[in-house]
Amino acid sequence: MRANTTVRAQRQFRAGQPRRPFPQPAKPHSMPRPRPLPKPGSRG
């Protein structure tokens, strides 16, 4: 139980501090999206 309480205390301590933005890509729209694979019958 003590380990759990220490984890809670750490979370509360961190929650009290100003949160830093999570590391996100500068341009999310520029990320390559998984293109749908062409169906076997669509390639005439």
N, C-alpha and C positions, 0 to 999 in steps of 0.2 A: 504493500500500500504506500510505503514511503516513496518508492520510485515513481509511482503514479502521481503522488502529490507534488513531487519535485518537477515532474513534467508539466503539471498544471501551473505551477508557480512560474516556470520558464515561459509558458505560453502567455500567461497573464502579463508578465514583465515585458515580453516582446509586443504584446497587444497594446500596452501603454505607450510604447515608443512610436514615433511617426513611421508608418509603413513605407518601405521603398517600393517603387513599381517593379513588378516581376520582370525579369529579362524577356522582353518581347522583340520580335523583328521590327526594324524601323519601318519597313513597308510591308504590312501583311498581305497586301494585294499582289505584291510582286512574287510571292512565294509560288513555286511551281505546283500546280494542282494535278492530282492523278488523272490523266486523260482516260476516258472510257475506251477500253480496247475494242477495236473493230470486230464485229461479229463475223464468224467464218463465212456466212452467206452474203455479207454486204460488199465483199471485195470482188466485184464482177470481173 
